[in-house]
Amino acid sequence: MEDVASIISSADEHMNKAITHLEIELVKIRAGKANPQMLDGIMVDYYGSPMPINQVANISVMDARTLSIQPWEKNMLQPIERAIIAANIGINPQNDGVNIRIFLPPLTEERRKELVKRCQNEGEHSKVAIRNIRRDAIENIKKLQKNGLSEDASKDAEAEVQQITDKFIAFVEKHLSSKEKEIMSV
């Protein structure tokens, strides 16, 4: 029974990580409002080694559609600007010699639909990951059953894994619907 409990808690933990990953990815998809997390994951060449932008500059929100990036070293303006352009996130940085400003244009209806599709795609990746975790957990439970676990205990454990899976799939749906509302609201 301890093995079953560890399989279930491991599945729960891995599914939680899939949800966390989804949340991180959804934050990166802009919804028309300036958000410093949009730049998470963009790496800047800092004296030959890649560094996240937020470790070489201060990123702040000036207003609803403008981000300001103030490098801690003036010679980092060009590498930061190049990194943002290379990231291909659909925004062009404006360099004024001291700061880099990013103006977010209002989203068109077509662009909003594109972003919703990207969100749906991320959600589908999370659902697939959660289902794979469920499959692995159930396989492990069946191995335990072959090694002497009773059939009733095995069925109960599989039902519990399915319950956890349903709960996390519902979390994915909830995150997707709230992000979709955020993107589609003008």
C-alpha positions, -999 to +999 in steps of 0.1 A: +000+000+000+029+024+006+040+018-030+005+027-042+005+059-021+039+069-034+028+063-070-003+085-065+016+113-047+042+112-074+015+115-101-001+143-082+032+162-079+041+157-116+006+169-127+010+200-105+043+207-123+025+205-156-001+231-144+028+253-132+044+251-166+011+260-183+008+290-160+043+302-169+036+297-206+003+316-205+019+346-188+043+349-217+013+352-241+004+389-240-031+399-236-028+436-247-015+448-214+022+454-207+036+428-184+073+423-175+068+385-175+064+388-213+102+390-215+108+360-193+128+334-212+145+359-234+183+355-230+208+383-235+244+377-244+262+391-213+300+390-219+297+357-237+272+339-215+234+339-219+216+357-190+178+364-186+169+400-193+157+406-158+192+398-145+209+425-166+183+452-165+154+467-145+121+460-163+091+482-153+056+490-166+053+527-176+016+524-185-009+498-198+009+495-232+045+504-224+074+486-208+106+503-199+139+484-197+168+501-180+201+482-182+224+482-153+253+488-177+249+512-206+268+489-229+241+463-225+215+484-245+224+468-279+226+432-268+192+436-250+177+452-281+190+424-303+178+397-279+142+411-279+142+413-317+156+378-320+130+364-296+104+372-323+076+380-299+060+405-323+072+437-307+100+462-317+121+478-290+128+516-291+163+525-279+168+561-268+204+557-256+195+553-219+165+530-218+147+506-241+110+512-244+086+486-258+053+499-270+026+473-273+002+480-302-035+474-296-044+438-306-064+433-338-093+408-338-072+385-360-042+387-336-064+380-306-077+348-323-041+338-330-032+343-294-062+322-282-051+294-306-016+296-290-032+293-255-053+264-266-021+247-280-003+252-247-034+238-229-034+208-251+003+202-244-005+203-206-034+179-210-012+154-230+015+157-202-011+150-175-025+120-194+010+106-199+015+109-161-018+091-155-008+063-180+026+059-162+010+058-128-016+032-139+012+011-155+031+012-122-001+001-103-006-028-127+030-039-121+023-039-084-008-059-090+013-085-108+036-086-078+008-094-053-013-063-049-050-072-046-073-065-075-096-043-054-067-022-041-054-019-077-089-007-090-092+018-061-058+032-068-065+035-105-098+053-097-079+077-075-054+084-102-082+091-126-098+114-101-066+134-097-063+135-135-098+149-139-091+175-113-059+187-131-076+186-166-103+209-150-075+233-138-061+234-174-096+243-187-101+270-160-067+286-168-075+285-206-109+301-202-097+329-180-068+336-204-091+336-233-114+361-216-084+383-209-072+382-245-106+387-261-117+416-239-110+449-257 
